[in-house]
Amino acid sequence: MLTVDFTRFPLAAGDRVLDLGCGAGRHAFECYRRGAQVVALDRNGEEIREVAKWFAAMKEAGEAPAGATATAMEGDALALPFPDDTFDVVIISEVMEHIPDDKGVLAEMVRVLKPGGRIAVTVPRYGPEKICWALSDAYHEVEGGHIRIYRGDELLDRMREAGLAPYGTHHAHGLHSPYWWLKCAFGVDNDKALPVRAYHKLLVWDIMKKPKATRVAEQLLNPVIGKSFVAYATKPHQDGAVAK
């Protein structure tokens, strides 16, 4: 299930991509399939080991084209182990709401992004997230949980302050907001509640089968209750700089 829309965020074969806070690796895997040179970075060593296994399995199965590369590594988003201007593309999906120093993370991403490079940032959308917080303290008051809720214009302002030039936004996962409202209402750790189980089955069916009816429904729901807010931006060339 991808949050970044690659029709709005084009990726070229050979692009150097950093998936920052990659988690289980969903965006990193898609970039690898598209022929990129991918680095998937996360501070969770267990998840990184799983991502590395999937990269190896994808290579063995021939899922990535010739020239594509993939590396999984542990790292700190506030001290990225890369030189300035390393990556053509940076993706950070559903991560910034967890990090106290979000401005520091943005600064690091801008540092390692090449001039003219592209960045995709996704965070929980303000309205649906506020409902989750209102329904359940356990949803966010956990170690490593969400510590803030972004308004869309607030996130865009922070991206501009970091030196980025936003060029597009949208919302995603409209079908998923009701699921999380149910989870929060019945208990975030209670997977046995009938409404939660039933809705989860619907989501799994939708992800696996991608039927036209739910695709259309999600397109209609995304602008209204889309769970994620997605912003795209570029890192401008400095005045007088020559494009590489």
N, C-alpha and C positions, 0 to 999 in steps of 0.2 A: 504494500500500500504506500504509494508515493505521495508526499505532500507538495514537493516542488513539481511544477508543470514544465516539462522539458520542451513543450511547444512554445512557451513564453521565455524559456531560459535555455537557448540553444547551446548544445555541446558538440564540439568538433573532435574527431578522432585525433589522438595525440595531445589533447589538452591536459595540462597538469592540474589535477583536482585535489583539493583538501576537503574531506568530509569531517568537519570538526564536531566532536561529541557524537560520533557516528552511531553509538548504541549498538543495535543488532545489525546495522550495516545496510539497511534497505536502499538508501540513496547511493552509497558506495558501490553496491552490486550493479545498480542500473548504469552508473557511469562507466564501470568496467565493461559491461555488455556493449556500451556505445563506443568503445575503443579508447577510452581515456587512460592516462597514467595516474592512478588513484592512490592517495594516501588516506586511509581511514584511521582517525586518531580519537582515542577516548581514554579517560583516566581509569575506567573499569577494566582491570586486567582480564577478568573472566570473559567479559563480552568480546574483548579484543582477540582472545584466543579462539573463540567461536567464529568470529569474522574471518580470521586467518584460515581456519579450516574450510569455510565456505569458499573463500577465494581459491584455495587449492583445488577444491572439488569442481568449481566452475572452469578452471583451467584444464583440468583432466577431462571434463565433459565437452570441451571445445566451445563453451558459451561466450568466450571473449574473442574478438578478432585479433589477428596478428598485429603485434606492436603494442597492444594494451598491456599495462602492468598494474599490479595491485599489491599494496603493502599495508599491513595492519600494525599499529604501534600504540603503546601507552604514551600519554603525554599530558601536559598541563596547558589548558587553553589560555592561561595568562602568561605563559612563558614558552611559546612555541619553538621547537628546536630546528628552525629553518631560517636561512638568510632572508633578507629583505627581497621583495619582488620575485618570489619563488613560483607562485601558482597563477595559472590563468583563471581558475575558478575556485571559489570557496563556498561551501554549503554548510550552514549551521541550522539544524532543524530541531525545534522543540528543546532547546538547550538554555537559551539566555534567561528564561524565567527562573532557572535554578541557581544562577550565579550572582552573588552579591555585587561583584565589580563588573557589571555588564559593559560599562564604558571601557574598562581595561581589555575585555575580550574583543570588543569592536576595534580598539586600537591595534591589537595584535593581528587581527584578521586583515586589516588594511595594510599593515606593515608587510605581511608576507604575500599580499596580492600584487600582481604586476600592474603598472599603469595601463589602463584600458581593459583590465580584467573585470570579471563579473562576480557578483556575490548574491546568494539567495539566503534570506533569513526568514524562518518561520517560528511563530510563537502562538500559544493559545489565544484565541480571539476574546476580546474584552467581555462581551455580553454573555456568551455561553460559559465562560470561565467564572464570571461573577456568580452565576447560578450554582455552579459546582461548589464554590466557596460558601455560599449561603446555606446549601443543603448539608454540607459535611465539613467539619474541622479536620477530620482524619484524611481527607482528600489532599490537603496541602500542608498540614502541620506534622510533617514527618521529616526525618533526616534526609537531606538531599531533595526535599520537595519543592514545590513552587513557592517562591518568596515574593513575587510581584505579579500584577496583571497589567499588561500593556494596552493602552489605547493605540489604535493604528497610527494616528498622527504623532503620538509621543515616540513610538519606535522610529518612524521616518525622520523625526527631528534629531534623534540620537545618531542615526546613520549619517545624516548631513553634517552634524557636528564632528563626526569622526573623519570626514573628508570624502564621503561617498556621495554619488549622485543617483538617487532613486529614479527608476524609470517605469515601474509598474507594480501593481498589487492585485491580489484577489483573495478569496476565501476558499477553504477546502474542507472536505469531510463533513458535509451537512448531515449525513446519516448517522454520524458518530456522536453528535452532541446529545441526542436523547438517551443513548446508551450510557453515557457518563452521568447524566442526570439520574437515571435509574440506579446506577452503581452508588452514587452519593446518597440517594434517598433510602436504599435498602442496606447500605453498609458497603464501603469500598472493598472490604475483604470477604463479603458475602456473595459468593458466586452461585449459591444454591437457590436463591430467590427466583421463583418462576419467571417473572417479567425480565429479569437480568439474563437468565439462561435462554429464554426465547429470543430476545433481541440479539444476543450474541450469536445464536445460530443463524439469524438473518444476515448479520454482518459477514460471517464466515462464508455463507452461501453467495453473498454479493461479491466478495473478494475472489472467490474461486471461479464463479460462473460468469460474472460481469454481465448480467442480463440487461437488456435495453431499458426495461421499466425502471430499475433502480438507478441506472446511469442517468436517465432523464430526471428522475426524482431528486437525485443529488445535485444536478445542475440547477434545479429550481430552488433547492434548499440552501445551497452554498451562500448566496448573497444574504440570506436571512439569518440562518443559524449555523453557518459553517464553523466547525470547531477550531480551525487554524486560520491565522492571518499570515499571508505570505507576501514578502516584499523583495523586489529585485533592484539591484543597483550596480553601477560601474564605479571604478576608481579612475577619476579623470587623469589625463596626462598633465604634468606640470607645465605651466606656461613656458614655451620655448623649448620644451623637451622634444627629442626626436623619438618617434615610436619605434619600438624594437620589432 
